[in-house]
Amino acid sequence: MDLSSLDLKDVSNLSNFSGMVPLFPLSTVVFFPNTLLPLHVFEPRYKQMVNDVIKSERIIGMALLKPGWQSSYYGNPDIYDVAGIGRIVSSETCTDGKINIVLYGLKRVRITEIVKDKPYRLARVNILENAHGPNEESLRGRIEELVTKWNFTLGEKEKAHRINVNTRLPLDCLTDALGTLIFSNIFEKQMLLEEPSIEKRAEIIIKDLQTRLDIVSVTAGKRSGILDKRNLN
């Protein structure tokens, strides 16, 4: 999504944050800081939630549902206690009453208390700040190298699988962007969200990228061997 079309002035200002957020639990979404999340809201309780928060701080917490949520979805199934909070930067109410919103990711938070659970959950949260380390720039450089190599390795037919990210971003923003882009397993994303150390998040990303490249290399080697045998015959 194009950031230029959104008004992001003061979007990250949390100086007056109340520490209370309504929760929007989903089974397929882990929400990282400094990323954009479009949502189509159609359940009555969450439409009410959106209308409520638009009148206040415009902040929503996106929490991942734990396995087994299907048996009590319309109640309040268990959620992971580390979530991402974001501010509504765009909203549109459709003619049928459904609402389209876009959230801009602000912070990781830990849910400490559910204050209200009907019709939607309202939670007290603590902001989880990043833990910095001395090797961030070298790790960022390594990620840049691997992303460049991955994109170069993919041919024109596989260009849809290239990783489109600004590798010059600060490491905290870069790892969060890549967490959104490259992991398909929702629980791997949740693990990355729960990791406070920027350097450890970078190491997880690096391991994943290197594994991808190793697999491509092995596959290419096997393909080359098959072609060589055919040529010999």
ABEGO torsion letter per residue (X at the ends): XBAAABBABGAABAAABAGBBBBBBBAABBBBBGBBBBBBBABAAAAAAAAAAAABAGBBBBBBBBBGAAAAAABBBBBBABBBBBBBABBBBBAAGBBBBBBBBABBBBBABBABAOABBBBBBBBBBBBBBAAAAAAAAAAAAAAAAAAAABBAAAAAABBBBBAABBAAAAAAAAAAAABABAAAAAAAAABABAAAAAAAAAAAAAAAAAAAAAAAAAAAAAAAAAAAX
